[in-house]
Amino acid sequence: QIVLQNVSQGSLNASKDLQKEFAAIEKKKEELADYLCEDRKKLSLEDLFSTMKTFREIFLKALQ
């Protein structure tokens, strides 16, 4: 019973930590959306990473 209680507490702590990480990621995404003049609510992480990838590719091409 003690082992189960420890496992449950560990799972609860891990879940809270994960929620904090997701909140931090969401905040950074919103900051980047503002920086890129995008709509915070419509910009998905996939769109954000795609924009960053495209920018990187164009930037590296310009350097060459």
C-alpha positions in Angstrom: 0.0 0.0 0.0 2.9 2.4 0.8 4.5 1.6 -2.6 1.3 2.3 -4.4 0.9 5.6 -2.5 4.5 6.6 -3.5 3.9 5.7 -7.1 0.6 7.7 -7.1 2.4 10.7 -5.5 5.2 10.5 -8.1 2.7 10.4 -10.9 0.9 13.4 -9.5 4.1 15.3 -9.2 5.2 14.4 -12.7 1.8 15.5 -14.0 2.1 18.9 -12.3 5.7 19.3 -13.6 4.5 18.5 -17.2 1.6 21.0 -16.9 4.2 23.7 -15.8 6.3 22.8 -18.8 3.4 23.1 -21.2 2.4 26.4 -19.7 6.0 27.7 -20.2 6.0 26.5 -23.8 2.6 28.1 -24.4 3.9 31.4 -23.0 7.0 31.3 -25.2 4.8 30.5 -28.2 2.7 33.5 -27.5 5.7 35.8 -27.1 7.1 34.5 -30.4 3.7 35.0 -32.1 3.7 38.6 -30.9 7.3 39.1 -32.1 6.4 37.7 -35.5 3.2 39.8 -35.6 1.0 36.6 -35.8 -2.3 36.0 -34.1 -1.5 34.3 -30.7 -4.7 32.2 -30.8 -4.3 30.9 -34.4 -0.6 30.2 -34.5 0.1 26.5 -33.7 3.4 25.1 -32.6 3.6 23.4 -36.0 3.2 26.7 -37.8 5.7 28.3 -35.6 8.3 25.7 -36.2 7.6 25.8 -39.9 8.1 29.5 -40.0 11.4 29.2 -38.0 12.6 26.5 -40.4 11.8 28.6 -43.5 13.5 31.6 -42.0 16.6 29.5 -41.2 16.7 28.1 -44.7 16.4 31.5 -46.3 18.9 33.0 -43.9 21.5 30.3 -44.6 20.9 30.7 -48.3 21.5 34.5 -48.0 24.8 33.8 -46.2 26.1 31.8 -49.1 
